[in-house]
């Protein structure tokens, strides 16, 4: 039994808490969902609508949502990146890029980082394949989609 004068050291926050491999499943879902949905719409667009304009607008909306999600949400949560632009009093545009470094970088999940970068790199590669597919099938009106969407 302990006396009232005995000190007990309690370690708050020092214990090893197992980290989950995926900390932000909703962010990962939306990071991949807009890209995958745009690819599926592009592949099956003839089934959705006969209008090139309608399909093109749907693709633009999906990939705009993807751009916003990557810039404002998944870039920060999954890999710790953020960037913005401001114009100084002379009218010159300045771009600021930031990334987590040191101790903060160790809090980034390697699994989430891998998913982020694979999704970010695989999408333009896929649009490049669509570009060559439209050339070989001579679908010249659809050539504009891979040209635009592979560069975002």
C-alpha positions in Angstrom: 0.0 0.0 0.0 1.2 3.5 -0.8 1.7 6.3 1.7 0.2 9.7 1.2 3.7 11.2 0.8 4.8 8.9 -2.1 4.9 10.5 -5.5 3.6 8.7 -8.5 4.7 9.7 -12.0 2.0 9.4 -14.6 3.0 9.7 -18.2 0.4 11.6 -20.1 0.8 11.4 -23.8 4.0 9.4 -23.8 2.5 6.0 -24.4 2.7 4.6 -27.9 -0.7 4.8 -29.6 -0.9 2.6 -32.7 -1.5 4.8 -35.7 -4.0 3.8 -38.3 -2.7 3.5 -41.8 -5.6 5.5 -43.2 -6.4 8.5 -41.1 -8.6 10.4 -43.6 -10.7 7.9 -45.5 -13.3 10.5 -46.6 -10.6 12.7 -48.1 -9.1 9.7 -49.9 -12.5 8.8 -51.2 -13.1 12.2 -52.8 -9.5 12.4 -54.0 -10.1 9.4 -56.1 -13.8 9.6 -56.7 -13.8 12.8 -58.9 -10.9 11.4 -61.0 -12.4 8.0 -61.5 -15.9 9.3 -62.2 -14.5 11.6 -64.9 -12.7 8.7 -66.5 -15.8 6.5 -66.4 -17.9 9.4 -67.8 -15.4 9.9 -70.6 -15.3 6.2 -71.5 -19.1 5.7 -71.4 -20.2 9.2 -72.4 -22.1 7.9 -75.5 -24.4 6.0 -73.1 -25.2 9.1 -71.0 -25.8 11.6 -73.8 -25.3 12.0 -77.5 -24.4 15.6 -77.0 -20.6 16.4 -77.0 -21.3 19.7 -75.2 -23.2 18.1 -72.3 -20.5 15.4 -71.8 -17.7 18.0 -72.0 -19.4 20.2 -69.4 -19.9 17.2 -67.1 -16.2 16.4 -67.4 -15.2 20.0 -66.7 -17.4 20.1 -63.6 -16.0 16.8 -62.3 -12.4 17.7 -62.9 -12.9 21.2 -61.5 -14.2 19.6 -58.3 -11.2 17.3 -58.3 -8.8 20.3 -58.6 -10.5 22.1 -55.8 -10.4 19.0 -53.6 -6.7 18.4 -54.3 -5.7 22.0 -53.7 -7.8 22.8 -50.6 -8.5 19.5 -48.9 -6.5 16.4 -49.8 -3.2 18.2 -50.5 -3.2 19.5 -46.9 -4.6 16.4 -45.2 -2.8 13.6 -47.0 0.6 15.1 -47.7 0.8 18.4 -46.0 1.0 20.7 -49.1 -0.6 24.0 -49.6 -0.1 26.9 -52.0 -1.7 30.2 -52.8 -1.1 33.4 -54.8 -1.2 37.0 -53.8 -0.6 40.2 -55.6 1.6 42.9 -54.0 1.0 46.6 -54.1 3.1 46.8 -57.3 0.8 44.4 -59.1 3.3 41.6 -59.1 1.9 38.1 -58.6 3.7 35.9 -55.9 3.2 32.2 -55.5 3.7 30.7 -52.1 4.3 26.9 -51.7 4.4 25.2 -48.3 5.0 21.7 -47.1 5.2 20.0 -43.8 8.8 19.6 -42.6 10.6 18.0 -39.7 8.4 16.8 -36.9 5.2 17.7 -38.7 6.2 15.5 -41.7 6.4 12.4 -39.5 2.6 12.7 -38.9 1.8 12.1 -42.5 0.7 8.6 -43.1 2.8 6.8 -45.7 -0.2 4.9 -47.0 -2.2 8.1 -47.5 0.8 9.8 -49.1 1.2 6.9 -51.5 -2.5 6.9 -52.5 -2.4 10.7 -53.0 0.7 10.6 -55.3 -0.4 7.6 -57.3 -3.8 9.2 -57.9 -2.2 12.4 -58.9 0.3 10.8 -61.3 -1.8 8.0 -62.7 -4.6 10.3 -63.9 -2.6 12.3 -66.5 -1.0 9.0 -67.7 -4.5 7.6 -68.3 -5.5 10.8 -70.2 -2.4 10.4 -72.3 -3.6 6.9 -73.2 -7.0 8.3 -74.1 -5.2 10.9 -76.3 -3.5 8.2 -78.3 -6.8 6.2 -78.4 -8.7 9.1 -79.9 -5.9 9.6 -82.6 -6.0 5.9 -83.6 -9.8 5.8 -83.7 -9.9 9.1 -85.5 -12.4 10.5 -83.0 -11.1 14.0 -83.6 -13.8 15.9 -81.8 -13.0 13.9 -78.6 -9.3 14.7 -79.0 -9.8 18.0 -77.1 -10.8 16.2 -73.9 -7.5 14.3 -73.3 -5.6 17.3 -74.4 -7.2 19.5 -71.8 -7.8 17.1 -69.0 -4.4 15.5 -69.1 -2.7 18.8 -68.2 -4.6 19.8 -65.0 
